[in-house]
Amino acid sequence: MGTMGKNDQSGDGLFAAAGRQQAARWAPLAERMRPRTLEDFADPSGLLAPGSPLRHEVDQGRLSSLLLWGPPGCGKTTLARLLATATDHELVSLSAVSTGVAALRDALAEAQFRLGAGGRPTLLFVDEIHRFHKGQQDALLHEAEDGRVVLVGATTENPSFHVNAALLSRCRLVRLPGLTDAAARQLAQRALTDTEHGLGKASVDWPDESWNSLLSLAAEDGRRLLNVLERAVGLASDGGRDIPTPEDLARAAGERSLAHDRSGDAHFDLLSALHKSLRGSDPDAAVYYVERILVAGDDPRVIARRLVRMASEDVGLADPRALSCALDALRAVEFLGLPEGAGALSQAAIYLALAPKSDAVTQACKAARQAIERRGALPVPDALRNAPTALARSLGHGEGYVNPHGIEGSVSSLEHLPEALAGAMFYRPSPRGVELELGRRLAEFRRRRRAQAAGEPDAEADPPGTPG
């Protein structure tokens, strides 16, 4: 029985080895072409360059905990694997999407037991670490701090918003860029010619239109690049062609799903780009970002709300019609829905982009708030206080108030601000658009108010721009 057991175990080993070989043979090209050494890792930012902090740690065989932040397909998982191999750490991989607190604690306990038994230290790789809730992230704090486990977390979202400050302070943040066109082309060429792990093609002499199509479809994502390449080469081969055409590549890519999360960085980056394009008076970019957000499947009201906000913050009284235009777009898209309402959003975006710009209203609000925060709740002048009762009037409420409608020119010399802020000017019109005329009118109001307060005769009954 012992002999049979050994033979069975040997057979199991052979079957396991054969299974691994079969799995490697049928694995996707993106998996087969993963770099096997740090020297093979695409490193355009010099993260592993000689003398860099991470290279120094690798050479010393002692890693600190890391947070790898970058877009999909930039090599976060591959880098974690290579670091574990290069520093002789036991690699334990978890996905934050499917791992609970109990499983996380078990993994940490096993890592401590392994180290206590004289085994290798553990590199715990947590993919999508931003999806861990606070309790799960807190479970990593002690081990990440005392070094018994090297934590390497990977995230596509800004860690400042999605990773606890306590955990963030225990890890070094490493940002990985998306794949450049040059690096993507080099990777594709290597995958095409590699006879052991790649596609084993003899030539990479593709026309520029095929290369440009592949790089565009890859969108800086190495995994997507290799997946599209593998399918496109297969389609070309089925059609008797050595080189995929742009049509083969488009068919291989299928319907493009834009990277977008309604609560993630991509969402807010697009909204920020839209806002800055409007502020920068660029209608072409504004329409582009409106469509990008719509194609990604976001709620069109999100765009409309941003247009309304921009109309007030950045156009303001330089073109008072801008706010109405943005609100009209909101009502139109709510009334029509999509796709019919998309035109109203782009129409408003173009109008706002071409409108004269002024943030004078925004600055006035900011200056008034700063005065409130600095001086506190100053008392309202007695003349402006509500006086609905005899008691209120006996206390002086409303005393000295004169209705401007009874004054020639409708400008009162009364100081409306609290006494401690008398003469403060929060609103300063810009010299653009409608606000240019508003500025002239305001200057005249202020001049006449000062003249009346000083008892000087009023030289002009009506302010400039007032209809006769």
Secondary structure, 3 states (H helix, E strand, C coil): CHHHHHHHHHHHHHHHHHHHHHHHHHCCHHHHCCCCCHHHCCCCCCCCCCCCHHHHHHHHCCCCCEEEECCCCCCHHHHHHHHHHHCCCEEEEEECCCCCHHHHHHHHHHHHHHHHCCCCCEEEEEECHHHCCHHHHHCCHHHHHHCCEEEEEEECCCHHHHCCHHHHHCCEEEECCCCCHHHHHHHHHHHHHCCCCCCCCCCCCCCHHHHHHHHHHHCCCHHHHHHHHHHHHHHHHHCCCCCCCHHHHHHHHCCCCCCCCCCCHHHHHHHHHHHHHHHCCCHHHHHHHHHHHHHCCCCHHHHHHHHHHHHHHHHHHHCCHHHHHHHHHHHHHHHHCCCCCHHHHHHHHHHHHHCCCCCHHHHHHHHHHHHHHHHCCCCCCHHHCCCCCHHHHHCCCCCCCCCHHHCCCCCCCCCCCCHHHCCCCCCCCCCCCHHHHHHHHHHHHHHHHHHHHCCCCCCCCCCCCCCC
